[in-house]
Amino acid sequence: MQRHQKVIQLAKKMVLLSKDREGVITESRVGEVLAGLRQVQPPHHLLLLRKYWSYLRREIALQTAEVASPAALSPEALEAIAQHYTKIYDRPIQAVATQDASLIAGVRVSVGDDRYDASVLGRLKRLAERVH
């Protein structure tokens, strides 16, 4: 159990080292962390890499607003959404757009485990739940 805890602690430290000064995970920092890991070759490196990957994916999800909309959004709209959620979460958030024609109109935003639904489809579903 103690070995597992050390792997978890090291993986979390590696995630911290993967962030730039603004607290954003960058490809270059991840590359540096992996290069350092390759040089050191710690014991249980596969378990360490799995944990690092798991924590890294979660951290990236917390820094990303996945914006689903029925039509393509303009770069300006995505930037406004990114700024809005950066202000809400008090950390840098990058907006990434996907298209979902089922939404009819509006947007659905996911940041980590949080979901924000400002779509017509979402409103109709909430209305239907109230009626039943």
N, C-alpha and C positions, 0 to 999 in steps of 0.2 A: 504494500500500500504506500509506503514511504517513497519508493521509486516512482510510482505513478504520480504522486504529488509533486515531486521534483520535475518530472516531465511537464506537467501542467504549468507549473510556475515558469519554467524556461520558455514554453510555448507562448505564454502571455507576455513575457519580456520581449520575445522576438516580434510579437505584434506591435508592441510599443516602439521598438526600433524601426519598424516598417513605416512609421508615420513621419511626415515632414514637420517643419516648425509650426504649421497651422493645424496639425493634428490629422492630416489627410494621408491615407495610405497611398503610396506611389509605387509604380512599377520599378523605378530605379532603386528605391529603398528596399523593396522586397528582394530584388536581385542582389543587393549588398548583403542582406541578412543570409540569403541562401549561399552566397559565395563564402561568407564567414563560416557557416555551418559545414560546408564542404571541406574547408581547411581543418577545422577542429575535429570533425568526425566523432561526435559524442556517442556514448553507448546508447542503445535503444533509439537509434536515429529514425527508424521507420515510424515508431510510435510518436516520436517528437514531431516528425513531419505531418503526420495525420492530425495531431492536436493543433499544430500551427495552422494548417489548412482550415480546420474547423473554425478556430477563433478568427482567422483572417476573413473567411467568408462572412461570418456574423458581423464583424466590424465594417466590412464593405457595405453590407446591407443596411447598417445603421447610418452610413454616410451617403446613401443613395435614395432618392425619391423616385420610385417607379411610377410614372404617370401614364395611365391608360386613358385613351380618348377615342371617339369614333372616327376622327379624322386627324391628319398630321397637324402637329402644333408648330408654331413658328419658333425660331430660336429665341426671340424676345419673350414669348410666353413661357418657354421652358426656363429661361433665366429668371423671370419674375417668380415662378413657382419655386425655384431653387433658393432665391433670396427669402421668400416667405417662410419656407421651412427651416432655413438657416437661422432665421430670427426666432422661430418657435423653439427649436431644439438647442439653440445657443452653441452650435457647432457647424462646421462647413457641410453643406448638403449639395450633392450634385443631382440634377434632374435628368432622368433618362425616359424617353418617350416610347410607348408601344401603342399600336392601334387595336381597338376592340370595337367592331361595328355593333355589337349587341348593346352597347351603352346608350344608343340613340343620340344623346347629347350630354354635354358635361364631361367631367373627369372623375377618375378614381385614382387615388394616390396611396402608395404603400411606402412607408419608411420603417425598415426593420419589421417588427411585428405589428406596428400601428397601421390602421387602415382608415382612410378618409374617403367617403363616397359622396360626391357632389354631382352624380349623374342622374339623368331622368330615369333610367332603369332602377337605380337604387331608391329613388323617391317613390316610384311605383310599387316596388317590393315592400317598402316600409308602410305605404298606404294600405296595401293588400293585407299586411299583418294586422293592422289596426282594425280593419273591417271584420276579420274572422275572429 
